[in-house]
C-alpha cells in the first residue's frame, strides 16, 4: 500500500470521519467491564484498521497522525479539532499548535 500524503485541507476534510470513528470506539471501550481485555483489544484493533484503511497513521490508542510529507498533522482524542503538527523526528512531545 502506498503511503498517503495529506495537505492540511485534505486532512481537515477527513478529520470528522476519523473523530467519529474514534469517539464511537472510545465509548465502546468505556462501556466494557475492567476485565474485558479481549473485547478491548478487538475494539481498538477494529478502530485502528478502519483509520489505516483511510490512509491515517495510528500512533497509539486514540492518537492519530496525517502525514503531510514534511511531518504530521497530529490529533489525540478528545481534542475538538485538528490543530497540532510535529516533524518526523520530534514525535508527540514535540508537537506545536497550528496557527
N, C-alpha and C positions, 0 to 999 in steps of 0.2 A: 504494500500500500504506500502511495506517495504521501509524503508529509504535507499537510495543508498549511499554507501561509495565509494569514488574515490581515487585511487592512483593519484599522480601528473600526471603520464603518461596517465592515463585514462581521467583525466580532460583536459589535454592538447590536447588529440585526439578529444574530443567532443567540445572543445572551438571554433574552426572555425564555426561550425554549430550554436552554441549559439551566436557568434558575428554576423553572417549573419542574424539570426532571429531578433536580436536587432537592427542592422543597418536598416533593412527594416522597422521595426515598428517605429523607431525614425524618419525616413524620411517621413513615412505616417503621423505621428503626426505633424512634421514641416510643412507639406503641408496643414494642416487644418486651417480654419479661427479661430481667437481667441475665438469666441463664440460657437465653436463646441464641447461642453462639452461631450455630449452623444457619439459622434464619437471618441473623445479622449479616453474616458473610455472603449469603445469597442476595440479599437486598443491595448491599454495597457492590457486589460483582456485577449485577444487572445494571445498576446505575452507571458504573464505570464503563461498561461495554456500550451502553447507549450513547454516552458522550464521546467515546473513542470513535464510534461509527460516524459521528458528526465532524470528526477531524480535530476535536478538542483533546488536549493532553490532560490526563488525570495525574495530579501530583501528590495527592493524599485524600483522605476521607473528607469530602465536601470542599476540596481545593482543586481548582482547575486553571489551566493556562491556555491562552490562544497564542500560537506562535506568530510573531509579526515579521520574521525574517531577520530581525536585529535584537530580539528579546521576546518577552512575553507580556501580554495583557493578562493580568492575574486577578482572580476572584476567589473569595472564600465565603461560603455560606455562613451567616445570613446577610452579608453586605447588600445594601439596596441596589447597587449598580456596579458596572464595570469601570472602576476608577483607579486602578493601580497598574504599574508597569515595573518590570525588572529585567535586567540583562540576563544573558545565558549563564554567566558565572556567579552573579550575586545571589540568586535564589530568593526565596520568600523573604528572608530577613533583610534583603537589600532593596525591597520594592519601594517605589515612590508614588505619591499621589499624582495622577494626571491633572494637568491644568485645565 
